Amino acid sequence: MFSPFFIQPVFRGEGHFMIVSQFQTPNYFLLALLEDYKMDPAAAQPILTVSVFDDLAETKDVVLLRCDIINRGIEDDEGYKLCQNLIKDYLEFEGVHMFNKKPDAFDVDEFVKEKEQKWNE
């Protein structure tokens, strides 16, 4: 099932802010600040992109990723963690599916707690 949107928290100091990701075919993710997206989805500027190169997936069981920070709103290590978390969440897919198909059942607060525990590992 197609589930194009998901969220990721970025933790700084004692707080966090949220990023929204949107999958676009054939193999791209655009990530923007959730607050910008809420104000105007069409005008929200991506802060990070993830390109998925799956040409070798079937023959070599290898998928390459390219993560580009295109807006200095996040640090390099934050971009790296965002990319890792995004891919992990899409591989596990249950939370992504629930977020898109059963949003009332998706517990954002619990999701943020889980991510915060893993953020500094």
N, C-alpha and C positions, 0 to 999 in steps of 0.2 A: 504494500500500500504506500502511496506517495504521501510523505510527511515533510513538507518543505521548511517548516519553522521550528526553531528551538531557542532556548535562552541559556546563557552562561553568566554566572557571577564572576566579577573580578574583585579580589580582596585587596584593600589598601588600608594600612593602619588598623583602626578599629572598625572600619566600615566596608562597604562594597558598593559597586554599581553594576548594572545589568547590561549585557550585550544580547542582541537578538541576531540569530543567524537565519539566513534564507538560502536553501539549496536551489540552484538554477541548473537546468539541464544544459549541456550533457553532464558536466562534472565539476561544478563550481559552487562554493559557498561564499556568500557576502555577509560580513558581520558589521553591525552598526550599533551605536548606543541606543538602548531601548527607549530612552526619553526622546531622542531625536525621531525615532521611528513612530512613536506614539503621536508626536506633534504633526508629522506629515510623512507618511511612508514613502512617498515618491521623492521627497527631498532629502531623506536621511542619507548622509554620506557614509560610505563604508570606511571603517577604520582598519579593516583587515580582510584579506581574501585568502581562500584556500582552494587550490586547484588540485584535482585528483587525476592522476595519470594511471589508468588501469589497463594499458595496452598489454602488459605482461602478466596480468592477473591469471589468465587461464593457462598459459604455457609455462610460466615460471613461478606462479603463486606469489607474485610481488606486485605491490601497488605503491607508486611514488606519490608524494605530496609536496606541494610547494605552498608555503605560507608567506604572504607578503603583508607587512605592516605598511599601510599607505597613508596613515594619518598619525601624527605623533601624539595622539591621545592616550596611547598605551606604550609601556616599555617593552623591550625585546623579550624579557623573561615572561611577562604577562601574555604576550602574543604566542609564545611557545606553549604555555600552559593552556591557553584558550584552544589552540589547535589540537593539542593532545586530548583535552576533555571533549571537544566536539566530536572527534573521531571515535573515541571510546563510547560516547553516548549513542552515536549512530550505529556502531557495531552491536551494542547491547540492545538498542532500538526500543525497548519497552517504554521507557520514559518519553522518548521522542514521539512514539505512536500515541501515547496517552495525551501528551501536550497538544497534539494536532487533532486527534479524533474524539477524545473525551476530556476536554479541558477542565470541566468541573471536578474531575477525579484526580487531577494533577495537583499535588500539594507543593506549591512554590516554596513555602517556608521550610519544609522538610528537605526539599531538594537543595536549597541554599545551605542548610546545616551540613548535609552530607558533603557538599563541595568544599565548604570551609575546612572541614576536618582533613580533606585530602590536599588542599591547596599548597601547604608548606612541606609536603613530603618530598 
